[in-house]
Amino acid sequence: MHRTVAVIGLGKIGLPLAAQFASQGWSVIGCDVLPDVVEAVNAGRSHVHEEAGLEDAVAQAVATGSLSATLDTAGAVKSSSVVVLIVPLLTDSQHNIDFRNLELAARDVGRGLGQGTLVICETTVPVGTTRNRLAPILEEASGLRAGVDFFVAFSPERLYSGRIFADLRRYPKIVGGLEPEGTQRAVDFYKSVLDADVRAVKNAETAEFAKLAETTYRDVNIALANELALYGAARDVDVAEAFTAANSQPFSHLHRPSIGVGGHCIPVYPHFLLADATDGELELPRAGRAVNDHMVDVAITSLEKVLGTLRDRRILVLGASYREDVKELAFSTAIPLVQRLREKGADVDLYDPLYRPEELQSLGANVIDVGSNSHLDADAVVVQALHTSMRDLDWSRLRGVKAVFDGRGALDRSVTDRLGAVYLAVDVPVPK
């Protein structure tokens, strides 16, 4: 095959993939629907700024002519022997799946397909999507037959924002095609662009399920950690010490308890399994989702026990992102946290140095800059995501703080000792 690959979707995963492929000698055409993104890439600039090494990688790839970007997906596909789809698969607040982005991209790809082209989907999808939804769209748009005229495979992205290039070197690449030839072609492609192990599985459905199984495992494990933490804290157990002791046995992998789970992956992908589960199937993942969604209420109850009431209390929430050091609000626990605090009548301040104030207005809190105030009044603080840049926060500026709920186990207890405040966490009992 000639070494040109079209990457469809230049977001937080797609752009690093494009840069990675370009660094391995492939000519890469990045496709996106946003003119600003295409313009930035063609100028050698990354519009994603939180990914280590990405800005330099994009600048170098564009300078050497190995990476370009376009709005014309069909045209890019016509020039490519391999197509990698990595467009967002969105869900609403009720976890209904919106396939429109994927379907629109697939139609554009189909209009450019030629004989022998390999199409790989990296977007995480429900089991059966590649064969039963994606391939038929490609066939209809192209007039060609999957498995005969062109080939289709699924290979899940297994990457963590902020360390994508390291993860591309570290994690095995799982590949499954609609048929054996599609699988082998995808394996050959990834071996040419990655240093990691490339592992073929039986088919696309197996590869799709592998990604959903690994993320659901993490969700259920976090739910178990939360349940155990609440149980242990009510019985004078040092939960953190107990978990460390338990995990010294190689078959125990207890995760860290927390105020909740956010992001595009862990709170979302179990619902891809649950969407077509029959009665009696997947009860544990269903229960795990409920437990993790409930942890915001645990934090609210803990604050109420210390403050008596949240009505007219001023609560400072630190961190809007779903986790530290990533600028992303997708399913962030901050969203229901702010909502529940306001429902209780609290005045909610929100601080996150990764965002401009206007980017957080929709959350419904008073967006503030802790660093610009000589002092701040707050009855309580909730640590929702403690970015590295927030670890040097001058807590002495906070006045009147009676409780700090450490939602991520990120604080040194000396902080609350200096404030004279009660330290609260999922794994710490509320003082009687």
Secondary structure as UniProt FT lines:
FT   STRAND          4..8
FT   TURN            12..13
FT   HELIX           14..23
FT   TURN            24..25
FT   STRAND          27..31
FT   HELIX           35..42
FT   TURN            43..44
FT   TURN            52..53
FT   HELIX           54..63
FT   TURN            64..65
FT   STRAND          67..70
FT   HELIX           73..78
FT   STRAND          82..85
FT   STRAND          90..91
FT   TURN            93..94
FT   STRAND          97..98
FT   HELIX           100..112
FT   TURN            115..116
FT   STRAND          118..121
FT   TURN            127..128
FT   HELIX           130..134
FT   HELIX           135..142
FT   TURN            147..149
FT   STRAND          150..154
FT   TURN            161..162
FT   HELIX           164..170
FT   STRAND          173..177
FT   HELIX           180..193
FT   STRAND          198..200
FT   HELIX           204..233
FT   TURN            234..236
FT   HELIX           239..246
FT   TURN            247..248
FT   TURN            250..251
FT   TURN            266..268
FT   HELIX           269..274
FT   TURN            275..276
FT   TURN            279..280
FT   HELIX           283..307
FT   TURN            311..312
FT   STRAND          314..318
FT   TURN            324..325
FT   TURN            330..331
FT   HELIX           334..343
FT   TURN            344..345
FT   STRAND          347..351
FT   TURN            353..354
FT   HELIX           357..360
FT   HELIX           361..363
FT   STRAND          366..367
FT   HELIX           370..372
FT   STRAND          376..377
FT   STRAND          380..383
FT   HELIX           388..390
FT   TURN            391..392
FT   HELIX           395..397
FT   STRAND          398..399
FT   STRAND          403..406
FT   TURN            407..408
FT   HELIX           414..419
FT   STRAND          422..425
FT   TURN            426..427
//
